[in-house]
Amino acid sequence: MSNDENSPRIVGRRRESTLERFDVAVIGAGIAGASLAYFLAPERRVVVLEQESETGYHTTGRSAAIFVESYGNAVIRALTAEGRDFFGAPPAGFSDAPLWRDIDLFLIGTAGQEETIAARYEEVRHQAVGVEVADGTLFEARHPLARKGVVKSVLFDRGAKEFDVAALHHGFLL
Ligand SMILES: Cc1cc2nc3c(=O)[nH]c(=O)nc-3n(C[C@H](O)[C@H](O)[C@H](O)COP(=O)(O)OP(=O)(O)OC[C@H]3O[C@@H](n4cnc5c(N)ncnc54)[C@H](O)[C@@H]3O)c2cc1C
């Protein structure tokens, strides 16, 4: 493999001193490639190829980093929920820091949107841990700067988290 400026760099897990033989080449060392390589590495010789000089340079480094089981369609919600156990209790040595912290997450509705909020709650409540419907006073109590009386109804997701993306990403790669 050439090492000129425009060639992908090799990052991540190396199971052999030589890089000429591997079973799987993962293209891209964002969170998708890094995590895929991490889970394949115990069973396969894996190489991760990254075009940039550092990992996480693109979308992974720009994420709002929120974990929300009440977000997206049913497939997205199911995939999100599948990650909860791993992120909450990663393998020993994966990261020195917790991978996430609790946050309050609200889907807010103004006058006339109460039914939309209620319908959303019915749609997601079986997949999302800690989701509930409340009136706008809960939101105002948590956000004192919010204009009073504007928010009429909320979907409050108590199970939402904020990732430490660097800790998660490095855990997969290092
Ligand atoms: C503003 C914003 C907010 C977001 N907020 C959230 C959020 O709150 N919660 C959430 O879950 N998700 C969020 N996302 C989505 C999330 O960040 C992405 O889904 C995720 O980072 C995508 O990871 P990736 O590995 O697929 O892509 P990337 O991080 O873009 O990684 C792809 C990598 O592949 C490399 N690459 C591409 N082509 C080649 C090639 N030919 N050879 C070598 N390397 C190559 C690139 O250089 C790059 O490093 C957000 C995204 C954005 C932009």
The ligand as a MOL file (V3000), in Angstrom:
LIG
                    3D

  0  0  0     0  0            999 V3000
M  V30 BEGIN CTAB
M  V30 COUNTS 53 58 0 0 0
M  V30 BEGIN ATOM
M  V30 1 C -25.0940 18.2040 12.8170 0
M  V30 2 C -25.2850 16.7180 13.0870 0
M  V30 3 C -25.9000 16.3190 14.2460 0
M  V30 4 C -26.0840 14.9590 14.4940 0
M  V30 5 N -26.6480 14.5800 15.6770 0
M  V30 6 C -26.7870 13.2690 15.9670 0
M  V30 7 C -27.2870 12.8610 17.2190 0
M  V30 8 O -27.6270 13.6850 18.0700 0
M  V30 9 N -27.4030 11.5390 17.4830 0
M  V30 10 C -27.0230 10.5930 16.5600 0
M  V30 11 O -27.1350 9.3990 16.8550 0
M  V30 12 N -26.5350 10.9530 15.3480 0
M  V30 13 C -26.4130 12.2690 15.0580 0
M  V30 14 N -25.9050 12.6470 13.8490 0
M  V30 15 C -25.6080 11.5860 12.8840 0
M  V30 16 C -24.2610 10.9240 13.2000 0
M  V30 17 O -23.2970 11.8930 13.5250 0
M  V30 18 C -23.8420 10.1170 11.9630 0
M  V30 19 O -24.8620 9.1840 11.6520 0
M  V30 20 C -22.5590 9.3460 12.1660 0
M  V30 21 O -21.5240 10.1670 12.6910 0
M  V30 22 C -22.1200 8.7720 10.8320 0
M  V30 23 O -20.9440 8.0560 11.0440 0
M  V30 24 P -20.2040 7.3960 9.8280 0
M  V30 25 O -19.0630 6.6200 10.3760 0
M  V30 26 O -21.2120 6.6840 8.9790 0
M  V30 27 O -19.7300 8.6410 8.9400 0
M  V30 28 P -18.4450 9.6050 9.0900 0
M  V30 29 O -18.2480 10.0310 10.5000 0
M  V30 30 O -18.6190 10.6770 8.0850 0
M  V30 31 O -17.2550 8.6650 8.7210 0
M  V30 32 C -17.0220 8.2350 7.3960 0
M  V30 33 C -15.5190 8.1690 7.2330 0
M  V30 34 O -15.2120 7.5240 6.0190 0
M  V30 35 C -14.0950 8.1750 5.4530 0
M  V30 36 N -14.0940 7.8450 4.0280 0
M  V30 37 C -15.0810 8.0870 3.1300 0
M  V30 38 N -14.7270 7.5920 1.9230 0
M  V30 39 C -13.5090 7.0160 2.0740 0
M  V30 40 C -12.6200 6.3380 1.1990 0
M  V30 41 N -12.9520 6.1260 -0.0910 0
M  V30 42 N -11.4340 5.8840 1.6830 0
M  V30 43 C -11.1090 6.0880 3.0040 0
M  V30 44 N -11.9140 6.7320 3.8850 0
M  V30 45 C -13.0990 7.1740 3.4130 0
M  V30 46 C -14.3410 9.6380 5.7640 0
M  V30 47 O -13.1530 10.4020 5.6940 0
M  V30 48 C -14.8810 9.5560 7.1800 0
M  V30 49 O -13.8750 9.6430 8.1760 0
M  V30 50 C -25.6700 13.9860 13.5610 0
M  V30 51 C -25.0440 14.4050 12.3930 0
M  V30 52 C -24.8400 15.7620 12.1620 0
M  V30 53 C -24.1300 16.1890 10.9120 0
M  V30 END ATOM
M  V30 BEGIN BOND
M  V30 1 1 1 2
M  V30 2 1 2 3
M  V30 3 2 2 52
M  V30 4 2 3 4
M  V30 5 1 4 5
M  V30 6 1 4 50
M  V30 7 2 5 6
M  V30 8 1 6 7
M  V30 9 1 6 13
M  V30 10 2 7 8
M  V30 11 1 7 9
M  V30 12 1 9 10
M  V30 13 2 10 11
M  V30 14 1 10 12
M  V30 15 2 12 13
M  V30 16 1 13 14
M  V30 17 1 14 15
M  V30 18 1 14 50
M  V30 19 1 15 16
M  V30 20 1 16 17
M  V30 21 1 16 18
M  V30 22 1 18 19
M  V30 23 1 18 20
M  V30 24 1 20 21
M  V30 25 1 20 22
M  V30 26 1 22 23
M  V30 27 1 23 24
M  V30 28 2 24 25
M  V30 29 1 24 26
M  V30 30 1 24 27
M  V30 31 1 27 28
M  V30 32 2 28 29
M  V30 33 1 28 30
M  V30 34 1 28 31
M  V30 35 1 31 32
M  V30 36 1 32 33
M  V30 37 1 33 34
M  V30 38 1 33 48
M  V30 39 1 34 35
M  V30 40 1 35 36
M  V30 41 1 35 46
M  V30 42 1 36 37
M  V30 43 1 36 45
M  V30 44 2 37 38
M  V30 45 1 38 39
M  V30 46 1 39 40
M  V30 47 2 39 45
M  V30 48 1 40 41
M  V30 49 2 40 42
M  V30 50 1 42 43
M  V30 51 2 43 44
M  V30 52 1 44 45
M  V30 53 1 46 47
M  V30 54 1 46 48
M  V30 55 1 48 49
M  V30 56 2 50 51
M  V30 57 1 51 52
M  V30 58 1 52 53
M  V30 END BOND
M  V30 END CTAB
M  END
